[in-house]
């Protein structure tokens, strides 16, 4: 069955909506959630057959911590704005989303006349898990602003259509434990120097891309591992 929009509209104090792993169909009535925009912390409708487009902005949900739409039929663009000071998990993998990853997620200014990206002065980015995998029409590059999300633990971009070089700002993600970027069209050199220095990194899945260059010698990996161990102790 479908989710009744009218019922959600009256839940003005709603904090958690978990309808995951059911057989729900039809469009997700996101507009009806606006009545609880000041209280909603968790939305989990993963593993259904819900469709429709995502809201253009999520920053109206000032307390939102988890947004999980995994394994549905959503299409269209990613939201342009996220409540980055509260949102810890943004999970939309296994859908039919398209377009690029917005620079506005990182509050950065990008110009077309220079390769320099002006980073935000915002101190707090809560994001810990970003999963965009298996949305084959997500295109563009991974923005340099990703380096601002220093709390992120899991970055999953597998089976999208991302291109360009990986930003060296990945080296700032000292809490990153899993980097999954396989089956894309990334080019250039893999940023070994920055990524191998991350103290909590356990998984690097980067196959099926178009990286070039050489893999560091064995002693480089050993030194990086030793450095990581000492820095985390």
C-alpha positions, 0 to 999 in steps of 0.5 A: 500500500501507500503512505497516506499524506494526510495522516503525516500532515497531522503529526506535528511532533513526529521525531522518528518515522521508520517504515523500512523493509515493507512493501510500500509503493507510490510516492513518498509524501515529503511535503507532509513531513514539513509539519514536523520540520522542527522535530523530525530526527529520523526518516527511514523508508529503506527497502520498499518500492517508493518513488517520486523525487526528493525535496530540493532542500532538506535544511528546513529539517533543523534537527534531522540526523538520519535520512535513509531512502535506500533500495527504492525507486526514487529518481531526479536530482539530489537535494541542493541543501542539507542540514549539515550541522545535524545530519549524520547519515544520508543514505540513498543508494540503490535508487535511480537518482541523477545529476551531480553532488552539489557544492552547496553541501559543503558550503563552498564557492566555486568559480569557472576561472580558477581551480581554487575552491573557497572552503567554508568557515563553518566549524561543525559538519555532522556527516558520518555516513554518505552512501550514494552507491548504485545510482548509475546516473549520478555524474560529475566529480567529487567536490573538493569540499568533501575535506570539510566533512571530518566526522565522516566514517563511511563514503560509498560511491560505488557504481555511480558515474563520477569522473575527474580526479580524486580530491587530495582533501580526502587526506583531511578525513581522519575518521574515515574507515571505509572508502568505496569508489569502485566502478566509476570513471575516476582518472589521474593518480590515486592520492596514496600519500593522503589516503594512506595517512588516514589513521582509521581507514580499513577499507579501500575499494577503488577497482574499475576506474581509470587511475594512472600512475604507480602503486607505492613500494611496500616500504611506503605502505609499512611506513604509512601504517606505522605512522597511522598507528602512532597517530591514533594511540 
